[in-house]
């Protein structure tokens, strides 16, 4: 092989095609990674050292095996990353490092389902969500609903899982169009508070999913929605349920309805108004 061919071959090998991609495309690629994996790319090149700071999407998923990596410039000891407190330290560090992030309207995902979450960490997480105006929010954690989250006006998609409590109303989320609630309970404040109507005054809500819900001290749970197009209800084992509770649905524009029952006491429906319904999904196993 001649020397010119060798030089051309070496030149082709030295081209960093990944780093030459547009930032917008790299951000899209990074959106499929956990944030810890995105931060690991800081060791690849000088350009990538602080690239993760400007990511429009943040994904914190507590799985201790993901933290076995040395990140000296963040002052972390890789030998201790499998501990819960180091995950919390990492979340705080990244949330604080994104103060110069010019990209708003991204996705924020926080999953820590196996242990209780420190209250100060939740405050830091909510502050980050509100400050950077994230539009898609997914939180899976054994916590009470943080009232500070109600001040976020940018959220369009909200997915909450394992929450110990939920707000009495979701009306503060003015831009909300998709809401997914899983493994939670609604409860009355006192014995006279028997009707719950949490989705009233949500003018943009188009998709609603409620899975494994519990109702305590309630006789009526209302689901209204002039703009609602898709509704999914699913019961699960172990939920607390009032035997005299009735589900009322007033959604004239819903075209798709799904109901699945996995327990011995199915939901009892009161008045149901679904005049535009076109697609119904009720698994046969849910009937028996």
Secondary structure, 3 states (H helix, E strand, C coil): CCHHHHHHHHHHHHCCCCCCCCHHHHHHHHCCCCHHHHHHHHHCCCCCCCHHHHCCCEEEECCHHHHCCCEHHHCECHHHCCCHHHHHHHHHHHHHHHHHCCCCCCEEEEEECCCCCCHHHHHHHHHHHHHCCCCEEEEEECCCCCHHHHHCCCCCEEEEECCCCCCCCCCCCCCCCEEEEEEEEEECCCCCCCEECCCCCCCCCCEEEEEEEEEECCCEEEEECCCCCEEEEECCCCCCCCCCCEEEEECCCCCEEEEECCCCCCCCEEEEECCCCCEEECCHHHCC
